[in-house]
Amino acid sequence: MSDAIKAEAAWAVRGIPEDVRRAVVDRAKTEGRTVGAWVTDALRRALEGEALAEQVADLRRRIELLERIR
């Protein structure tokens, strides 16, 4: 693995409250997963949710435009 890839792969997030860290660790253990795997999936779900919300907002704007044309 190159140094650039290692630098991207290893990162830390500061400022996460202790109660949230404990909850993440507990949830990952409950699901039999590593914290990294659990956080990765949680972030992906959040990003997918944002993308979906943007698509819904775009569709609403289009519907409004079509309704004005009628």
PDB file of N, CA, C and O in Angstrom:
ATOM      1  N   MET A   1       0.850  -1.175   0.000  1.00  0.00           N
ATOM      2  CA  MET A   1       0.000   0.000   0.000  1.00  0.00           C
ATOM      3  C   MET A   1       0.896   1.238   0.000  1.00  0.00           C
ATOM      4  O   MET A   1       1.839   1.321   0.787  1.00  0.00           O
ATOM      5  N   SER A   2       0.606   2.199  -0.878  1.00  0.00           N
ATOM      6  CA  SER A   2       1.436   3.398  -0.960  1.00  0.00           C
ATOM      7  C   SER A   2       1.195   4.305   0.247  1.00  0.00           C
ATOM      8  O   SER A   2       0.191   4.175   0.947  1.00  0.00           O
ATOM      9  N   ASP A   3       2.135   5.226   0.476  1.00  0.00           N
ATOM     10  CA  ASP A   3       1.991   6.158   1.594  1.00  0.00           C
ATOM     11  C   ASP A   3       0.759   7.033   1.435  1.00  0.00           C
ATOM     12  O   ASP A   3       0.099   7.363   2.420  1.00  0.00           O
ATOM     13  N   ALA A   4       0.443   7.413   0.195  1.00  0.00           N
ATOM     14  CA  ALA A   4      -0.741   8.245  -0.052  1.00  0.00           C
ATOM     15  C   ALA A   4      -2.019   7.502   0.321  1.00  0.00           C
ATOM     16  O   ALA A   4      -2.926   8.069   0.930  1.00  0.00           O
ATOM     17  N   ILE A   5      -2.077   6.238  -0.048  1.00  0.00           N
ATOM     18  CA  ILE A   5      -3.262   5.437   0.276  1.00  0.00           C
ATOM     19  C   ILE A   5      -3.348   5.229   1.786  1.00  0.00           C
ATOM     20  O   ILE A   5      -4.434   5.309   2.359  1.00  0.00           O
ATOM     21  N   LYS A   6      -2.221   4.964   2.433  1.00  0.00           N
ATOM     22  CA  LYS A   6      -2.214   4.804   3.886  1.00  0.00           C
ATOM     23  C   LYS A   6      -2.691   6.072   4.567  1.00  0.00           C
ATOM     24  O   LYS A   6      -3.452   6.008   5.532  1.00  0.00           O
ATOM     25  N   ALA A   7      -2.257   7.214   4.080  1.00  0.00           N
ATOM     26  CA  ALA A   7      -2.656   8.484   4.679  1.00  0.00           C
ATOM     27  C   ALA A   7      -4.167   8.684   4.564  1.00  0.00           C
ATOM     28  O   ALA A   7      -4.802   9.196   5.486  1.00  0.00           O
ATOM     29  N   GLU A   8      -4.735   8.281   3.438  1.00  0.00           N
ATOM     30  CA  GLU A   8      -6.181   8.385   3.264  1.00  0.00           C
ATOM     31  C   GLU A   8      -6.911   7.372   4.125  1.00  0.00           C
ATOM     32  O   GLU A   8      -7.975   7.675   4.665  1.00  0.00           O
ATOM     33  N   ALA A   9      -6.365   6.186   4.264  1.00  0.00           N
ATOM     34  CA  ALA A   9      -7.035   5.112   4.986  1.00  0.00           C
ATOM     35  C   ALA A   9      -7.069   5.365   6.488  1.00  0.00           C
ATOM     36  O   ALA A   9      -8.043   5.013   7.153  1.00  0.00           O
ATOM     37  N   ALA A  10      -6.030   5.965   7.022  1.00  0.00           N
ATOM     38  CA  ALA A  10      -5.958   6.186   8.471  1.00  0.00           C
ATOM     39  C   ALA A  10      -6.323   7.630   8.784  1.00  0.00           C
ATOM     40  O   ALA A  10      -5.568   8.548   8.462  1.00  0.00           O
ATOM     41  N   TRP A  11      -7.460   7.831   9.400  1.00  0.00           N
ATOM     42  CA  TRP A  11      -7.832   9.171   9.800  1.00  0.00           C
ATOM     43  C   TRP A  11      -8.631   9.101  11.083  1.00  0.00           C
ATOM     44  O   TRP A  11      -9.185   8.058  11.431  1.00  0.00           O
ATOM     45  N   ALA A  12      -8.684  10.212  11.777  1.00  0.00           N
ATOM     46  CA  ALA A  12      -9.395  10.287  13.055  1.00  0.00           C
ATOM     47  C   ALA A  12     -10.358  11.467  13.005  1.00  0.00           C
ATOM     48  O   ALA A  12     -10.126  12.451  12.303  1.00  0.00           O
ATOM     49  N   VAL A  13     -11.408  11.351  13.741  1.00  0.00           N
ATOM     50  CA  VAL A  13     -12.382  12.431  13.838  1.00  0.00           C
ATOM     51  C   VAL A  13     -12.371  12.922  15.280  1.00  0.00           C
ATOM     52  O   VAL A  13     -12.579  12.149  16.215  1.00  0.00           O
ATOM     53  N   ARG A  14     -12.131  14.195  15.439  1.00  0.00           N
ATOM     54  CA  ARG A  14     -12.096  14.784  16.782  1.00  0.00           C
ATOM     55  C   ARG A  14     -13.406  15.484  17.064  1.00  0.00           C
ATOM     56  O   ARG A  14     -14.138  15.875  16.155  1.00  0.00           O
ATOM     57  N   GLY A  15     -13.682  15.631  18.343  1.00  0.00           N
ATOM     58  CA  GLY A  15     -14.859  16.383  18.744  1.00  0.00           C
ATOM     59  C   GLY A  15     -16.124  15.552  18.881  1.00  0.00           C
ATOM     60  O   GLY A  15     -17.209  16.105  19.059  1.00  0.00           O
ATOM     61  N   ILE A  16     -16.000  14.241  18.801  1.00  0.00           N
ATOM     62  CA  ILE A  16     -17.168  13.367  18.972  1.00  0.00           C
ATOM     63  C   ILE A  16     -17.400  13.191  20.470  1.00  0.00           C
ATOM     64  O   ILE A  16     -16.498  12.750  21.181  1.00  0.00           O
ATOM     65  N   PRO A  17     -18.580  13.523  20.957  1.00  0.00           N
ATOM     66  CA  PRO A  17     -18.846  13.396  22.395  1.00  0.00           C
ATOM     67  C   PRO A  17     -18.683  11.951  22.880  1.00  0.00           C
ATOM     68  O   PRO A  17     -18.929  10.997  22.142  1.00  0.00           O
ATOM     69  N   GLU A  18     -18.269  11.823  24.118  1.00  0.00           N
ATOM     70  CA  GLU A  18     -18.017  10.508  24.722  1.00  0.00           C
ATOM     71  C   GLU A  18     -19.242   9.599  24.644  1.00  0.00           C
ATOM     72  O   GLU A  18     -19.107   8.411  24.350  1.00  0.00           O
ATOM     73  N   ASP A  19     -20.432  10.137  24.902  1.00  0.00           N
ATOM     74  CA  ASP A  19     -21.635   9.294  24.874  1.00  0.00           C
ATOM     75  C   ASP A  19     -21.902   8.744  23.472  1.00  0.00           C
ATOM     76  O   ASP A  19     -22.382   7.620  23.328  1.00  0.00           O
ATOM     77  N   VAL A  20     -21.596   9.529  22.446  1.00  0.00           N
ATOM     78  CA  VAL A  20     -21.787   9.061  21.072  1.00  0.00           C
ATOM     79  C   VAL A  20     -20.762   7.984  20.749  1.00  0.00           C
ATOM     80  O   VAL A  20     -21.095   6.978  20.124  1.00  0.00           O
ATOM     81  N   ARG A  21     -19.518   8.189  21.171  1.00  0.00           N
ATOM     82  CA  ARG A  21     -18.486   7.164  20.933  1.00  0.00           C
ATOM     83  C   ARG A  21     -18.864   5.849  21.601  1.00  0.00           C
ATOM     84  O   ARG A  21     -18.747   4.785  20.994  1.00  0.00           O
ATOM     85  N   ARG A  22     -19.319   5.920  22.857  1.00  0.00           N
ATOM     86  CA  ARG A  22     -19.728   4.691  23.554  1.00  0.00           C
ATOM     87  C   ARG A  22     -20.871   3.998  22.829  1.00  0.00           C
ATOM     88  O   ARG A  22     -20.883   2.775  22.688  1.00  0.00           O
ATOM     89  N   ALA A  23     -21.842   4.803  22.367  1.00  0.00           N
ATOM     90  CA  ALA A  23     -23.002   4.226  21.666  1.00  0.00           C
ATOM     91  C   ALA A  23     -22.569   3.540  20.375  1.00  0.00           C
ATOM     92  O   ALA A  23     -23.076   2.469  20.043  1.00  0.00           O
ATOM     93  N   VAL A  24     -21.635   4.147  19.645  1.00  0.00           N
ATOM     94  CA  VAL A  24     -21.151   3.551  18.401  1.00  0.00           C
ATOM     95  C   VAL A  24     -20.413   2.247  18.680  1.00  0.00           C
ATOM     96  O   VAL A  24     -20.636   1.245  18.000  1.00  0.00           O
ATOM     97  N   VAL A  25     -19.542   2.261  19.673  1.00  0.00           N
ATOM     98  CA  VAL A  25     -18.798   1.051  20.034  1.00  0.00           C
ATOM     99  C   VAL A  25     -19.763  -0.050  20.461  1.00  0.00           C
ATOM    100  O   VAL A  25     -19.617  -1.201  20.049  1.00  0.00           O
ATOM    101  N   ASP A  26     -20.746   0.298  21.284  1.00  0.00           N
ATOM    102  CA  ASP A  26     -21.727  -0.697  21.740  1.00  0.00           C
ATOM    103  C   ASP A  26     -22.527  -1.263  20.571  1.00  0.00           C
ATOM    104  O   ASP A  26     -22.739  -2.472  20.488  1.00  0.00           O
ATOM    105  N   ARG A  27     -22.969  -0.391  19.673  1.00  0.00           N
ATOM    106  CA  ARG A  27     -23.762  -0.849  18.532  1.00  0.00           C
ATOM    107  C   ARG A  27     -22.939  -1.752  17.631  1.00  0.00           C
ATOM    108  O   ARG A  27     -23.423  -2.787  17.173  1.00  0.00           O
ATOM    109  N   ALA A  28     -21.691  -1.361  17.375  1.00  0.00           N
ATOM    110  CA  ALA A  28     -20.821  -2.186  16.523  1.00  0.00           C
ATOM    111  C   ALA A  28     -20.614  -3.557  17.150  1.00  0.00           C
ATOM    112  O   ALA A  28     -20.683  -4.572  16.457  1.00  0.00           O
ATOM    113  N   LYS A  29     -20.362  -3.595  18.454  1.00  0.00           N
ATOM    114  CA  LYS A  29     -20.175  -4.882  19.137  1.00  0.00           C
ATOM    115  C   LYS A  29     -21.438  -5.726  19.055  1.00  0.00           C
ATOM    116  O   LYS A  29     -21.373  -6.929  18.801  1.00  0.00           O
ATOM    117  N   THR A  30     -22.584  -5.095  19.270  1.00  0.00           N
ATOM    118  CA  THR A  30     -23.856  -5.811  19.218  1.00  0.00           C
ATOM    119  C   THR A  30     -24.070  -6.467  17.852  1.00  0.00           C
ATOM    120  O   THR A  30     -24.605  -7.571  17.751  1.00  0.00           O
ATOM    121  N   GLU A  31     -23.638  -5.759  16.808  1.00  0.00           N
ATOM    122  CA  GLU A  31     -23.801  -6.270  15.452  1.00  0.00           C
ATOM    123  C   GLU A  31     -22.641  -7.156  15.020  1.00  0.00           C
ATOM    124  O   GLU A  31     -22.633  -7.669  13.901  1.00  0.00           O
ATOM    125  N   GLY A  32     -21.653  -7.341  15.909  1.00  0.00           N
ATOM    126  CA  GLY A  32     -20.511  -8.191  15.583  1.00  0.00           C
ATOM    127  C   GLY A  32     -19.611  -7.599  14.510  1.00  0.00           C
ATOM    128  O   GLY A  32     -19.045  -8.330  13.697  1.00  0.00           O
ATOM    129  N   ARG A  33     -19.479  -6.281  14.505  1.00  0.00           N
ATOM    130  CA  ARG A  33     -18.706  -5.593  13.479  1.00  0.00           C
ATOM    131  C   ARG A  33     -17.640  -4.724  14.125  1.00  0.00           C
ATOM    132  O   ARG A  33     -17.683  -4.451  15.325  1.00  0.00           O
ATOM    133  N   THR A  34     -16.690  -4.300  13.320  1.00  0.00           N
ATOM    134  CA  THR A  34     -15.704  -3.349  13.822  1.00  0.00           C
ATOM    135  C   THR A  34     -16.347  -1.963  13.832  1.00  0.00           C
ATOM    136  O   THR A  34     -17.332  -1.711  13.138  1.00  0.00           O
ATOM    137  N   VAL A  35     -15.768  -1.078  14.631  1.00  0.00           N
ATOM    138  CA  VAL A  35     -16.263   0.293  14.677  1.00  0.00           C
ATOM    139  C   VAL A  35     -16.112   0.943  13.297  1.00  0.00           C
ATOM    140  O   VAL A  35     -17.006   1.655  12.841  1.00  0.00           O
ATOM    141  N   GLY A  36     -14.985   0.694  12.642  1.00  0.00           N
ATOM    142  CA  GLY A  36     -14.764   1.272  11.321  1.00  0.00           C
ATOM    143  C   GLY A  36     -15.808   0.842  10.313  1.00  0.00           C
ATOM    144  O   GLY A  36     -16.302   1.666   9.544  1.00  0.00           O
ATOM    145  N   ALA A  37     -16.151  -0.439  10.306  1.00  0.00           N
ATOM    146  CA  ALA A  37     -17.169  -0.944   9.374  1.00  0.00           C
ATOM    147  C   ALA A  37     -18.533  -0.343   9.690  1.00  0.00           C
ATOM    148  O   ALA A  37     -19.282   0.026   8.785  1.00  0.00           O
ATOM    149  N   TRP A  38     -18.852  -0.246  10.977  1.00  0.00           N
ATOM    150  CA  TRP A  38     -20.148   0.296  11.373  1.00  0.00           C
ATOM    151  C   TRP A  38     -20.247   1.773  10.992  1.00  0.00           C
ATOM    152  O   TRP A  38     -21.265   2.209  10.453  1.00  0.00           O
ATOM    153  N   VAL A  39     -19.196   2.541  11.269  1.00  0.00           N
ATOM    154  CA  VAL A  39     -19.197   3.971  10.944  1.00  0.00           C
ATOM    155  C   VAL A  39     -19.268   4.172   9.428  1.00  0.00           C
ATOM    156  O   VAL A  39     -19.978   5.056   8.950  1.00  0.00           O
ATOM    157  N   THR A  40     -18.540   3.358   8.682  1.00  0.00           N
ATOM    158  CA  THR A  40     -18.573   3.462   7.217  1.00  0.00           C
ATOM    159  C   THR A  40     -20.000   3.287   6.702  1.00  0.00           C
ATOM    160  O   THR A  40     -20.462   4.080   5.883  1.00  0.00           O
ATOM    161  N   ASP A  41     -20.691   2.268   7.171  1.00  0.00           N
ATOM    162  CA  ASP A  41     -22.065   2.040   6.721  1.00  0.00           C
ATOM    163  C   ASP A  41     -22.992   3.164   7.167  1.00  0.00           C
ATOM    164  O   ASP A  41     -23.870   3.580   6.410  1.00  0.00           O
ATOM    165  N   ALA A  42     -22.806   3.658   8.383  1.00  0.00           N
ATOM    166  CA  ALA A  42     -23.644   4.753   8.877  1.00  0.00           C
ATOM    167  C   ALA A  42     -23.444   6.012   8.031  1.00  0.00           C
ATOM    168  O   ALA A  42     -24.408   6.703   7.700  1.00  0.00           O
ATOM    169  N   LEU A  43     -22.198   6.304   7.686  1.00  0.00           N
ATOM    170  CA  LEU A  43     -21.923   7.470   6.845  1.00  0.00           C
ATOM    171  C   LEU A  43     -22.500   7.296   5.449  1.00  0.00           C
ATOM    172  O   LEU A  43     -23.052   8.237   4.878  1.00  0.00           O
ATOM    173  N   ARG A  44     -22.374   6.097   4.901  1.00  0.00           N
ATOM    174  CA  ARG A  44     -22.947   5.847   3.566  1.00  0.00           C
ATOM    175  C   ARG A  44     -24.458   6.019   3.575  1.00  0.00           C
ATOM    176  O   ARG A  44     -25.026   6.621   2.663  1.00  0.00           O
ATOM    177  N   ARG A  45     -25.109   5.490   4.605  1.00  0.00           N
ATOM    178  CA  ARG A  45     -26.564   5.644   4.701  1.00  0.00           C
ATOM    179  C   ARG A  45     -26.946   7.117   4.813  1.00  0.00           C
ATOM    180  O   ARG A  45     -27.921   7.553   4.200  1.00  0.00           O
ATOM    181  N   ALA A  46     -26.189   7.880   5.584  1.00  0.00           N
ATOM    182  CA  ALA A  46     -26.474   9.306   5.735  1.00  0.00           C
ATOM    183  C   ALA A  46     -26.306  10.033   4.401  1.00  0.00           C
ATOM    184  O   ALA A  46     -27.137  10.864   4.035  1.00  0.00           O
ATOM    185  N   LEU A  47     -25.236   9.723   3.681  1.00  0.00           N
ATOM    186  CA  LEU A  47     -25.001  10.359   2.385  1.00  0.00           C
ATOM    187  C   LEU A  47     -26.070   9.975   1.373  1.00  0.00           C
ATOM    188  O   LEU A  47     -26.513  10.818   0.593  1.00  0.00           O
ATOM    189  N   GLU A  48     -26.490   8.718   1.375  1.00  0.00           N
ATOM    190  CA  GLU A  48     -27.548   8.278   0.478  1.00  0.00           C
ATOM    191  C   GLU A  48     -28.858   8.986   0.813  1.00  0.00           C
ATOM    192  O   GLU A  48     -29.628   9.341  -0.079  1.00  0.00           O
ATOM    193  N   GLY A  49     -29.103   9.187   2.110  1.00  0.00           N
ATOM    194  CA  GLY A  49     -30.308   9.900   2.545  1.00  0.00           C
ATOM    195  C   GLY A  49     -30.303  11.340   2.067  1.00  0.00           C
ATOM    196  O   GLY A  49     -31.338  11.863   1.654  1.00  0.00           O
ATOM    197  N   GLU A  50     -29.145  11.985   2.120  1.00  0.00           N
ATOM    198  CA  GLU A  50     -29.042  13.356   1.624  1.00  0.00           C
ATOM    199  C   GLU A  50     -29.300  13.399   0.127  1.00  0.00           C
ATOM    200  O   GLU A  50     -30.008  14.281  -0.360  1.00  0.00           O
ATOM    201  N   ALA A  51     -28.732  12.455  -0.597  1.00  0.00           N
ATOM    202  CA  ALA A  51     -28.924  12.411  -2.048  1.00  0.00           C
ATOM    203  C   ALA A  51     -30.407  12.215  -2.371  1.00  0.00           C
ATOM    204  O   ALA A  51     -30.938  12.858  -3.276  1.00  0.00           O
ATOM    205  N   LEU A  52     -31.061  11.342  -1.642  1.00  0.00           N
ATOM    206  CA  LEU A  52     -32.480  11.099  -1.864  1.00  0.00           C
ATOM    207  C   LEU A  52     -33.289  12.353  -1.550  1.00  0.00           C
ATOM    208  O   LEU A  52     -34.210  12.695  -2.291  1.00  0.00           O
ATOM    209  N   ALA A  53     -32.956  13.041  -0.460  1.00  0.00           N
ATOM    210  CA  ALA A  53     -33.662  14.269  -0.098  1.00  0.00           C
ATOM    211  C   ALA A  53     -33.498  15.324  -1.186  1.00  0.00           C
ATOM    212  O   ALA A  53     -34.443  16.050  -1.493  1.00  0.00           O
ATOM    213  N   GLU A  54     -32.310  15.413  -1.769  1.00  0.00           N
ATOM    214  CA  GLU A  54     -32.080  16.367  -2.861  1.00  0.00           C
ATOM    215  C   GLU A  54     -32.917  16.000  -4.083  1.00  0.00           C
ATOM    216  O   GLU A  54     -33.460  16.880  -4.750  1.00  0.00           O
ATOM    217  N   GLN A  55     -33.023  14.710  -4.380  1.00  0.00           N
ATOM    218  CA  GLN A  55     -33.826  14.273  -5.520  1.00  0.00           C
ATOM    219  C   GLN A  55     -35.300  14.588  -5.297  1.00  0.00           C
ATOM    220  O   GLN A  55     -35.993  15.028  -6.215  1.00  0.00           O
ATOM    221  N   VAL A  56     -35.774  14.365  -4.084  1.00  0.00           N
ATOM    222  CA  VAL A  56     -37.179  14.652  -3.762  1.00  0.00           C
ATOM    223  C   VAL A  56     -37.441  16.156  -3.895  1.00  0.00           C
ATOM    224  O   VAL A  56     -38.458  16.562  -4.457  1.00  0.00           O
ATOM    225  N   ALA A  57     -36.529  16.976  -3.379  1.00  0.00           N
ATOM    226  CA  ALA A  57     -36.687  18.424  -3.492  1.00  0.00           C
ATOM    227  C   ALA A  57     -36.712  18.860  -4.950  1.00  0.00           C
ATOM    228  O   ALA A  57     -37.500  19.729  -5.326  1.00  0.00           O
ATOM    229  N   ASP A  58     -35.857  18.265  -5.773  1.00  0.00           N
ATOM    230  CA  ASP A  58     -35.832  18.592  -7.197  1.00  0.00           C
ATOM    231  C   ASP A  58     -37.158  18.199  -7.858  1.00  0.00           C
ATOM    232  O   ASP A  58     -37.701  18.955  -8.662  1.00  0.00           O
ATOM    233  N   LEU A  59     -37.664  17.036  -7.522  1.00  0.00           N
ATOM    234  CA  LEU A  59     -38.951  16.605  -8.091  1.00  0.00           C
ATOM    235  C   LEU A  59     -40.082  17.542  -7.669  1.00  0.00           C
ATOM    236  O   LEU A  59     -40.963  17.858  -8.469  1.00  0.00           O
ATOM    237  N   ARG A  60     -40.054  17.981  -6.423  1.00  0.00           N
ATOM    238  CA  ARG A  60     -41.092  18.916  -5.960  1.00  0.00           C
ATOM    239  C   ARG A  60     -41.034  20.233  -6.741  1.00  0.00           C
ATOM    240  O   ARG A  60     -42.068  20.789  -7.109  1.00  0.00           O
ATOM    241  N   ARG A  61     -39.808  20.729  -6.992  1.00  0.00           N
ATOM    242  CA  ARG A  61     -39.659  21.958  -7.775  1.00  0.00           C
ATOM    243  C   ARG A  61     -40.204  21.769  -9.185  1.00  0.00           C
ATOM    244  O   ARG A  61     -40.872  22.653  -9.723  1.00  0.00           O
ATOM    245  N   ARG A  62     -39.920  20.624  -9.777  1.00  0.00           N
ATOM    246  CA  ARG A  62     -40.403  20.347 -11.136  1.00  0.00           C
ATOM    247  C   ARG A  62     -41.925  20.267 -11.173  1.00  0.00           C
ATOM    248  O   ARG A  62     -42.557  20.772 -12.100  1.00  0.00           O
ATOM    249  N   ILE A  63     -42.504  19.633 -10.166  1.00  0.00           N
ATOM    250  CA  ILE A  63     -43.970  19.524 -10.098  1.00  0.00           C
ATOM    251  C   ILE A  63     -44.587  20.909  -9.969  1.00  0.00           C
ATOM    252  O   ILE A  63     -45.581  21.214 -10.628  1.00  0.00           O
ATOM    253  N   GLU A  64     -44.002  21.741  -9.126  1.00  0.00           N
ATOM    254  CA  GLU A  64     -44.508  23.101  -8.970  1.00  0.00           C
ATOM    255  C   GLU A  64     -44.459  23.855 -10.291  1.00  0.00           C
ATOM    256  O   GLU A  64     -45.409  24.555 -10.643  1.00  0.00           O
ATOM    257  N   LEU A  65     -43.357  23.718 -11.026  1.00  0.00           N
ATOM    258  CA  LEU A  65     -43.247  24.375 -12.322  1.00  0.00           C
ATOM    259  C   LEU A  65     -44.302  23.885 -13.303  1.00  0.00           C
ATOM    260  O   LEU A  65     -44.914  24.674 -14.023  1.00  0.00           O
ATOM    261  N   LEU A  66     -44.506  22.569 -13.321  1.00  0.00           N
ATOM    262  CA  LEU A  66     -45.519  22.000 -14.218  1.00  0.00           C
ATOM    263  C   LEU A  66     -46.923  22.477 -13.839  1.00  0.00           C
ATOM    264  O   LEU A  66     -47.747  22.736 -14.716  1.00  0.00           O
ATOM    265  N   GLU A  67     -47.192  22.590 -12.558  1.00  0.00           N
ATOM    266  CA  GLU A  67     -48.509  23.043 -12.122  1.00  0.00           C
ATOM    267  C   GLU A  67     -48.754  24.494 -12.509  1.00  0.00           C
ATOM    268  O   GLU A  67     -49.890  24.872 -12.795  1.00  0.00           O
ATOM    269  N   ARG A  68     -47.703  25.313 -12.521  1.00  0.00           N
ATOM    270  CA  ARG A  68     -47.841  26.720 -12.923  1.00  0.00           C
ATOM    271  C   ARG A  68     -48.132  26.841 -14.412  1.00  0.00           C
ATOM    272  O   ARG A  68     -48.826  27.763 -14.841  1.00  0.00           O
ATOM    273  N   ILE A  69     -47.604  25.915 -15.193  1.00  0.00           N
ATOM    274  CA  ILE A  69     -47.765  25.959 -16.638  1.00  0.00           C
ATOM    275  C   ILE A  69     -49.219  25.650 -17.024  1.00  0.00           C
ATOM    276  O   ILE A  69     -49.731  26.200 -17.999  1.00  0.00           O
ATOM    277  N   ARG A  70     -49.857  24.806 -16.289  1.00  0.00           N
ATOM    278  CA  ARG A  70     -51.226  24.388 -16.633  1.00  0.00           C
ATOM    279  C   ARG A  70     -52.142  25.512 -16.720  1.00  0.00           C
ATOM    280  O   ARG A  70     -53.326  25.323 -16.999  1.00  0.00           O
TER     281      ARG A  70
END
